[in-house]
Amino acid sequence: MQFIDLKAQYRKLKSDIDSRIQTVLDHGQYILGPEVAELEDRLAARTGAKHCIGCASGTDALLMAMMALEIGSGDEVITSPFTFFATGEMIALLGAVPVFVDIDPETYNIDPVRIEAAITPRTKAIMPVSLYGQCADFDPINEIAARHGIPVIEDAAQSFGGTYKGRESGNLSTIGCTSFFPSKPLGCYGDGGAIFTSDDSLARRMLELRNHGQDRRYHHTSIGINGRLDTIQAAILLAKLDVFDEELAARQKAAATYNKLLKDPVQAPVVRDGYTSPYAQYTIEVDDRDAVQQALQRAGIPTAVHYPVPLHLQPVFRHMNLGEGGFPLSERAGERVLSLPMHPYLEASQIVQIAETLRRVVADVTTVTK
Ligand SMILES: Cc1ncc(COP(=O)(O)O)c(C=O)c1O
């Protein structure tokens, strides 16, 4: 059994993916070829954002979003400690300080109620993460940000395809950043990402930053990076975008089956009313997570932990003296979460097998620890 079965997807899409890659090899425009612009247009249309800028990774997307907002040394960016490292990493890379705010334990996303207390005169942005695919609660976050004149950057690396009150993830705030890492709901065959905004001047800045700060060839008006999306990756994404809605429906169907079978033995994920999730991860909570994970592994069921150590407890952020107990809900989640196999080609029989094994394993682990 695979945690994410990319080969099953490739088998289904092989002829389209192969022919789109062949087209790139034939026209030879490997850097910012026509597929990149075509993909950007389609993604912008899908999200409703005025601009989409394809980029080299989700990490670069976050970096360029903050560079465009001129976030730098001494500035503060409010974010969640319960996320993939890149979120805090890019804030710190720019010399700014990640200011962590604990999560809502049901959704694992930043708790809007706690944000206002973290705002200082140095706060330059709020960066909520839409974890596992469910969007953060953007209405109150945008309202607080507007009151303080602060932009909001959605880390939508896991939530592309998700919706919040009928609006698409990526287009819920000043800037949205997503990732096309192979295991993401919309993934390419290498690294890739995209930035969304409806702000013309930010879009222009990010387009230039993506290409070494050039406003035209060999004319550099700012310090940028090489943050471009490869044409071949764009071509692969175009093929996958054609079936993305079908795949989203399959992910949601798999999640619904899991939910039905797992309600009892474990804490199944909660996607709130008014939200839809692409289920980048289907993540449950269990007591004695490590023992459960090992027992599942022995039974041939692959799982993963997203993420065991919250950012404030990472060695590199230790100098901030935030220490254990600083963000107890994130710490508790880090000890309890477990992601189960999730992809659009997961069979109902496999879900039943996973759920039955999990039920048995949880009962065994509970008996042993009692
Ligand atoms: C929440 C979050 N932020 C940022 C990233 C970084 O994306 P990438 O791996 O494309 O650089 C990821 C991807 O793993 C992520 O899950």
The ligand as a Tripos MOL2 file, in Angstrom:
@<TRIPOS>MOLECULE
LIG
   16    16     1     0     0
SMALL
NO_CHARGES

@<TRIPOS>ATOM
      1 C1          2.4990   24.4860    4.9930 C.3       1 LIG1
      2 C2          3.6090   24.4770    3.9840 C.ar      1 LIG1
      3 N1          4.2710   25.6110    3.7330 N.ar      1 LIG1
      4 C3          5.2410   25.6590    2.8160 C.ar      1 LIG1
      5 C4          5.6310   24.5430    2.1040 C.ar      1 LIG1
      6 C5          6.7630   24.6330    1.1550 C.3       1 LIG1
      7 O1          6.4440   24.2140   -0.1420 O.3       1 LIG1
      8 P1          7.5780   23.6140   -1.0920 P.3       1 LIG1
      9 O2          7.9230   22.2570   -0.5880 O.co2     1 LIG1
     10 O3          6.9320   23.5750   -2.4370 O.co2     1 LIG1
     11 O4          8.7390   24.5420   -1.0650 O.co2     1 LIG1
     12 C6          4.9640   23.3250    2.3290 C.ar      1 LIG1
     13 C7          5.3060   22.1320    1.5510 C.2       1 LIG1
     14 O5          5.6900   21.1040    1.9330 O.2       1 LIG1
     15 C8          3.9390   23.2870    3.3100 C.ar      1 LIG1
     16 O6          3.2840   22.1530    3.5720 O.3       1 LIG1
@<TRIPOS>BOND
     1     1     2 1
     2     2     3 ar
     3     2    15 ar
     4     3     4 ar
     5     4     5 ar
     6     5     6 1
     7     5    12 ar
     8     6     7 1
     9     7     8 1
    10     8     9 2
    11     8    10 1
    12     8    11 1
    13    12    13 1
    14    12    15 ar
    15    13    14 2
    16    15    16 1
@<TRIPOS>SUBSTRUCTURE
     1 LIG1         1 GROUP 0 **** ****
